[in-house]
Each structure stands twice: as C-alpha cells, then as structure tokens.
Amino acid sequence: MNASYAVIATGGRQVKVAPGETIKVDRLTAEVGQEVTFDRVLLLDTGGEVQVGAPQVSGAVVKATVVEEGRDRKVLVFKRKRRKMYRRSRGHRQYFTLVKIDSIQPGN
C-alpha cells in the first residue's frame, strides 16, 4: 500500500510531501528529468497508520523527479542605524530545485 503523505528532511528543513505534489527544495546536484530519492523520512502516514521515526523511519524512501532549476525571488537585506546615516542594502537570490513527488515507499 502506498503512503498518503510523508515528512522528509532536505536542505535543513522539514517538508510535508504527498504523491503528485510539486515542491521547491534547496538546489540539488541533479539534472532536469533525473530521478532523485529522499531517504531521510521523519514521518510516514500509510492510510491511517502513522509511523514516526526515531530519528528516521527505517527503509522508507520518497522518489521524485526534477522538474526545473532556478533562482527564487530577491530578498532584500537592509541595515540602518538611526541618526548615524549608516545604511547598507544587499540583495540575495536563493537557488532552488523544483521536484515532483512520484511515490512514497514505506520501510520495514
């Protein structure tokens, strides 16, 4: 039986995923169209039965396909000190990888 959703750890964050969803994660070293696997599954729901990992669910794997790579919107970092005429403005655009979740395979 396929799982209905899972919580995976990727890029320093935890993301809830379900089959068919498209999610944005930090940049991965994979080409567009290539299949990637996320083996750090923290929680798994298999149609009502919830498995919580300690710290990970053993053997559980989330398979996904890379759809696109790109850069996110610009985030402005602005610093200032009042009455001192100190102002610094800096922008940052984070790289990301867009992946489509294909399947969630439960472990042991």
C-alpha positions as CSV (number, residue, x, y, z in Angstrom):
1,M,0.0,0.0,0.0
2,N,1.4,3.4,-0.9
3,A,1.7,6.1,1.7
4,S,-0.6,9.1,1.6
5,Y,1.9,11.6,2.9
6,A,5.4,11.8,4.5
7,V,7.6,14.4,6.2
8,I,11.1,14.5,4.8
9,A,14.2,16.4,5.8
10,T,16.0,18.2,3.0
11,G,18.1,21.4,2.9
12,G,18.0,21.9,6.6
13,R,14.2,22.0,6.7
14,Q,11.3,19.5,7.1
15,V,8.8,19.3,4.3
16,K,5.4,17.5,4.2
17,V,5.0,15.8,0.8
18,A,2.4,13.7,-0.9
19,P,2.4,11.8,-4.3
20,G,1.7,14.2,-7.2
21,E,2.8,17.3,-5.4
22,T,5.5,19.7,-6.8
23,I,7.7,21.2,-4.1
24,K,10.6,23.6,-4.1
25,V,13.8,22.5,-2.2
26,D,17.3,23.8,-2.0
27,R,19.4,23.2,-5.0
28,L,20.2,19.5,-5.6
29,T,23.0,18.1,-7.8
30,A,20.7,16.5,-10.3
31,E,19.8,17.3,-13.9
32,V,16.3,18.1,-15.1
33,G,14.3,14.9,-15.7
34,Q,16.5,12.9,-13.4
35,E,15.0,10.8,-10.6
36,V,16.1,11.7,-7.0
37,T,15.4,9.8,-3.7
38,F,15.0,11.3,-0.3
39,D,15.8,8.7,2.3
40,R,15.6,11.0,5.4
41,V,11.9,10.3,6.1
42,L,10.9,11.5,9.5
43,L,7.2,10.6,9.5
44,L,5.1,8.4,7.3
45,D,1.3,8.1,7.1
46,T,0.1,4.9,5.3
47,G,-3.6,5.4,5.2
48,G,-4.3,5.9,8.8
49,E,-1.3,4.1,10.3
50,V,1.3,6.8,11.3
51,Q,5.0,5.8,11.7
52,V,7.2,8.3,13.5
53,G,10.9,7.8,13.0
54,A,13.5,7.8,15.8
55,P,15.0,9.9,14.2
56,Q,14.1,8.4,10.7
57,V,11.7,5.7,9.5
58,S,13.9,2.8,8.5
59,G,13.8,1.8,4.9
60,A,11.3,4.5,3.9
61,V,12.1,6.3,0.6
62,V,10.5,9.2,-1.2
63,K,11.1,9.2,-5.0
64,A,10.8,12.4,-7.0
65,T,11.7,13.7,-10.5
66,V,13.5,17.0,-11.0
67,V,11.2,19.4,-13.0
68,E,13.2,22.7,-13.0
69,E,16.1,24.5,-11.5
70,G,16.2,28.2,-11.0
71,R,16.6,31.1,-8.6
72,D,14.0,32.4,-6.2
73,R,12.7,36.0,-5.8
74,K,15.2,38.5,-4.5
75,V,15.3,39.0,-0.7
76,L,16.5,42.5,0.3
77,V,18.7,42.7,3.4
78,F,18.6,46.3,4.6
79,K,20.6,47.5,7.7
80,R,20.5,51.0,9.2
81,K,21.4,52.8,12.4
82,R,19.3,55.7,13.4
83,R,20.8,59.2,13.5
84,K,24.2,57.9,12.1
85,M,23.5,57.9,8.4
86,Y,24.5,54.2,8.2
87,R,22.6,52.4,5.5
88,R,23.5,49.1,3.8
89,S,21.4,47.4,1.2
90,R,22.1,44.0,-0.1
91,G,20.1,41.5,-2.2
92,H,20.1,37.7,-2.3
93,R,18.5,35.2,-4.7
94,Q,18.5,31.6,-3.4
95,Y,19.0,28.8,-5.9
96,F,16.2,26.1,-5.8
97,T,15.2,22.8,-7.5
98,L,11.6,22.1,-8.3
99,V,10.8,18.4,-7.8
100,K,7.6,16.4,-8.5
101,I,6.9,13.7,-5.9
102,D,6.4,10.4,-7.7
103,S,6.0,7.8,-4.9
104,I,6.4,7.2,-1.2
105,Q,7.6,3.7,-0.4
106,P,7.2,2.6,3.2
107,G,10.0,0.9,5.0
108,N,10.1,-2.2,7.2
